[in-house]
Amino acid sequence: MAKSNHITRAGWQALDQELKYLWKDERPKVTQAVSDAAALGDRSENAEYIYGKRRLREIDRRVRFLTKRLEALQIVDYHPSQEGKVFFGAWVELENDQEEIKQYRIVGCDEFDPAKQWISIDSPVARALIGKEVDDEIQVDTPSGKITLYINRIWYEKA
């Protein structure tokens, strides 16, 4: 399954900020450290030089990825017409059959974060929620079987 190219404005800004930090701050510092280490002589046993070159490759790889990804991403902002239904960027309060309540926010695959209760738009739960309303019931296939969830509440963070 292909990754969606949707992202919240805050998520896009975070990736853009990471790209700028890597390119303008970290890469020049690491380049200087590698240059200084190279000036010390034998590079084959110079840990600072070897580590610095490896770190430069990591930074360059991440910079290339972020540059391409930021060009492909589409920022999805809140719109008042979304009220009452689950769409990208929504916070949703769900309840299961055991009356356990959890809250999730539907975000892009580049910004999902289980610690913050942010789930990817590409996840089975998010796909089942899209377009639903409060008091709707959804069925989600999980590795341990089908589960039923009930939508208690839907809200959006407005910019």
Buried (B, 14 or more C-beta within 10 A) or exposed (E): EEEBBBBBEEBBEBBEEBBEEBBEEBBEEBBEBBEEBBEEEEEEEBEBBBBBBEBBEEBEEBBEEBEEBBEEBEBBEBEEEBEEBBBBBBBBBBBEEEEEEEEBBBBBBBBBEEEEEBBBBBBBBBBBBBEBEBEBEBEBEEEEEEBEBBBEEBEBEEE
